Amino acid sequence: MLYNRGLAPLERALTGGLATRLLGRATPRDVFVAHELYHHAEAVRPEVPIARRYRPTLLRIGNWHWRTGIAALAEIAAGAFAQSLLDLPCHPKVLDFVAADAIRAYP
């Protein structure tokens, strides 16, 4: 389910040439669905999710290591998946910047 009220400012900002340069023939809704489709596919497959494959050490005391996953990897991968699936001209991360501007301009 997509949040229409949240998508409205972004959809208003993405018109004409800007929409074509960033999305090609896709819509913001297409991008969000494709992005979440990647997360679903990653969640149901048996391999370790990409965010947990690389676990840098945050703190080490003797033999004990506090490690973390890199959540941004899954977001980058989901964006790349959406870009490839929808044949987007650029990675959909640019929509974050368009959305921030749209929300600031929204009455």
N, C-alpha and C positions, 0 to 999 in steps of 0.2 A: 504494500500500500504506500502510495506516495503522498506526501504532505503538501497539498495544493497551495495553502497559504504561504508556506515557505518557498515554494517554487515560483510563485507569481512574480516577485521582484526580479528574479534571475531571468525568467522568460521575457519579461518586459525589456530588460537590458540587452538581451540577445536577439536583436532584430537586424534584418538587412545584411550588409556586408560583414559586420562583426560576427554574426551567427555563422555565416558561410565560412569565414576564415578559421573559426575555432571548432565548428562542429561538422562542416561539410553538409551532408544531407540529414544528419541526425538531429534529434531534439534533446534538450536537457533531460527529459524524462527517459529517453532511450539510454542516455549515458548513465543515469543513476541505476536503472534496471540492470544494465550490463555489468556495472561495477558490483552490484550486490550478487549477481549471478556468479561472478568469480568467487566471492566469499562463500557462497553456498557450496560451490564445487570443491573448494578447498576444505570446507568443513566435513564433507561426506567422504572424501577420499582417504585411503588408509595411511598415506605418507604424513610425516610430521609437517605441520603448517610452516610456511616460510618464515613467519615471525618468530618461530621457536627453533629454527635450524641453526641460526647464528646467535650464540648466546655470549656476548661479551661480559667480562668480569667487571662488576661495579666496585667490589671491595674484596680484598684478600687478606686473611689473617692466618698465617701458617699454611696448613693444607686446606683450610676452609675457604671456599669461594662463594661469593654472592653474585649470581649471574642473572641477566635479564634477557628477554627476547627483544627483538627490534620490531615493534608494531608497525613502524613506517614502511617496512618492506612489503607487508601485505597490502597496504594502501597503494604503494607504487605499482605493485603487480596487478592489483585490481584495475587501476587506471590504464595500465598497459594493455590489459585484456580488453577493456572497453574500447580503447583506441584501435586495437587490431580488429576486434569483432565488428565495429561500426565504421571502420576505415576513416577514423577521425584525422584531420590534418595535423593535430598536435595532441599531446597528453592532456587529458581532461583536468589535470591539476590547475590549469589556467582558469577554470570556472570558479575556483575559490576566490580569485582576485576580482573577477567580474561580479560575483555574488556580493563580496564585501563592498564594492563600490555601489552596487544596486541597493543594498540594504541601507547604506548611509544616505542615499538619495531618496529613499522611500519615505513618503509622508507619514 
